[in-house]
């Protein structure tokens, strides 16, 4: 595996932060792993991480494009009362929705990887989505997984959370599913302070009115944080090498 081929040399988003999946890349490229896992299975795991990494970068790219499109749009408008419609509205909504769709895709593919190395050795289950991964770990009595169980439970209880946007909750359908099957993400301009006549771009999501830049940055940061946590868990907490060796 060589994630340099995915990150390239001109993608500067991670200039001051860690590139996701680099630790897993080192793990899968190590001699210890190649001595434990057969080549076909290792190739499969490599492809899953590469694909998840690609989707994650697509999500970040889409989010940045949404902010850029809105910035360029507002420069051409009456800043006190911009009129968002037509091609300009389609552009912003397209990239904002793409952020959501690619984020969920990145997590679904990562979940397949996680299911293969974490769950299949200890239970009969085939994980093909992040939702199924969450449900599966709640069925396992393992203290090492309690941190994730608590994290997902907390996000499920919050009125607004990345988990509800991407995967839904026990009480409702994901925003991701809604924009795929039912409706568009609602992006519009409105006054952002009661004492100001100027308007700002907002996203209506899960009943909340959020500024576009806040929503985009929150979703990207949340996606990266859960990927970092999963990656660190595999390497540091779960002792995946020992687990894989024991499973053989």
N, C-alpha and C positions, 0 to 999 in steps of 0.2 A: 504493500500500500504506500502511496506517495500523495499526501494531501496537498503538496505544493502545486500539483497539477490542477487542483480545484481552487485553491486560494489565489493562485497566480501571483503576480508581483505588483499589481496596480490597485488591489483592493485594500484600502487603508483603514478600514473600520476597526481593525484589531491592532492598530499601531501602538496603542497604549493599554491593551488588555490581551489576555490569553486567547489564543485561537482554539476554539472547541475541537474536541476529538484528537488533539495531539497526543495526549497521554494514552488513549486507546490505540492510536497508531503505533506508538512505541511498544505497547503490549502485544499487539498482533504481529508485529515484525520481529519479536524476540525469539530466540532459539528455544526458550522454555515452552512457549506456546506451540511452536512447530513440532516439538517432541511429544506433545500431549494430544493435539488435535490433528485429525487427518487432513490432507491437503484440500480435498473437495469441500469439507466443512469450513476450513479456514478461508478459502476463497469466497465462500458464501458470506461469512461474517465480514470480510473485507469489503465486499460489494455493498452490504447493508450500511456500513459506516460511511463509505464514500457517498452513497446516495442520500443518506440523512444529512451529511455535511453540505452537499449541493443544495438540498431543499432549504436548509437553514440560511445559506448565503442568499438564495433567491428571496427568502422572506425579508431579510435585512435590506436587500437591494430594493424590493418593492416598497418597504416602509420609507426608505430615504427618498425614493422617487415621489411618493405621495406628498411628502413635506416640500420637496423641490417644486413640484407642479403647483401646489397651493401658493408658495412664495412667489413664483413667477406670475401666477394669475393675479394676485392681489396688487402687484406692481402696475398692472395694466388697468386697474379698476379705480373707481371712486372708493377710497379706503374707508370712508365713513359708512357707505352703504353698497358693498359689492353685490353684484347679481350673478350667482352661480347657476349656470344651466348649460345645456348643449354639450359640446365636445370637452370643454373645460371641466364640467361636472363629471362626465364619464371618465376622464383621465384620473381625477383624484379618487373617485370611488373604485375604479379598476385597481389601482395600486394599493389602496387601503384593504380591499377585499383580498387581493393577492397575498398581502402580508399574512392575513388570517389563514388562508388556504395552504400556503406553503409552510407556515409554522406547524399546522396540524399534520401535514404530510411528513415533515421532519421528525416529529414525535412518533408518528405511527411506524415509520421505518426503524427508528431507534428502538421502539418497543419490540419489534421482531428480533432484533439483536439481543436485547435484554432477556426476552423470553427464552431464547436459545441457550444462553450461558448461565442465567440465574434460575430459571423456573423449570425448564425441561429436566435437568438432572434430579430434581426433587419432587416433581409432580407431573401428572399426565395432562399437559395442556399445550395448545398451539396458540401462541400470541400473534395476532395479526393487526392489532390496533393499540393505541395508547389507553383507550378506555378498558380494553380487555386486560391489559397489563395491570392497571389500577385495581380492577376487580379481583384479579388473580392473587396479587400480593396480600390483599385483605383476608384471603383464605389460608394463608400460611402463618403458622405460629412460630415466628422466628424474630428474636429481639433485634437482630441486625436490620430488619426491615421496618421497625417501628417508627423510625424517623420519617420515612416516606409515607407511611400510613397516616401519621399525624399531620404531615404537610398537606396531603391530599384532602384529609378530613377538614382541616382548617380552611383551605381554599374553597371547599364545597359549602362551608357555612358562611363565608363572606358574601355580602350582597353583590359585590363586583369583584371578579378575579379572572386571571388569564385562563384558569381551568374551565370556568363557565363559558368563556368566550370560545375556546378551542374544542372542549370536550363535553360541555354540558354539566349537569349536576343531577343529584337525586330528585330535584324538584323541577327541572326544566331542560329543554332542548338547547344544544350548543348554538351560539351565534353562527359558528361555522356551518352547521347543518341548515340553519335558517337561510343564509345567503346562498347556499347551494340549491336548496329546494323550494324556498318560499318567497324571499324578498331581497331587495338591495339594502346595503348598509346606508343609513340615512346620514348624509353629510350636508351641512348647511351653515349659513352665517347668521349670527345673532349677537345682540349686545352682550359683552362679557362683564360689564359692570353696570349697576343701576344708575350710576351718576355719569355714565359716558355714552355718547351717541355713536361712538365707533363700534364696528362689529368685528367679530373674530370667527374663524372657522371651527365648527364643532362636529363631533360624531355622537350620534345617539346610539347608545349600546347598553343593553340590559336595563333600560329605564333610566340610565344616567346620561347627562349632558357633559361631554368631555372635550376639551380642546383637542384639535387634530394632532398637534405635535406631542401633547401629553400622552394621548392614546397610543400613538405610534411608538414612542420611546418606552412606554410602560410595557407594551407587548413584546418588543424586541428584548428589553432587559429581562423580562420574565422568562422568555424562551431560552436565553443564554444561561440564566441562573439555574433552571431545571436541568439543562444539558450538563452544565458544570457539575452539579450535584450528583447526577447519575454517573458521570465519568469518574469523579473522585470516589464515589461509593464502590464502583467496580474495582478500582485500583487499590484503594486504601483500606476500606472497611470490610468488604466482603471477602477479601483475600481470594480473588477469583482463580488464581493459579492453583491454589491448594484445593479449591472446590472442584475445579475441572479435573484435576488429577485423581481426586477421590471418586468422582463420578465414573471414571474409567475403570 
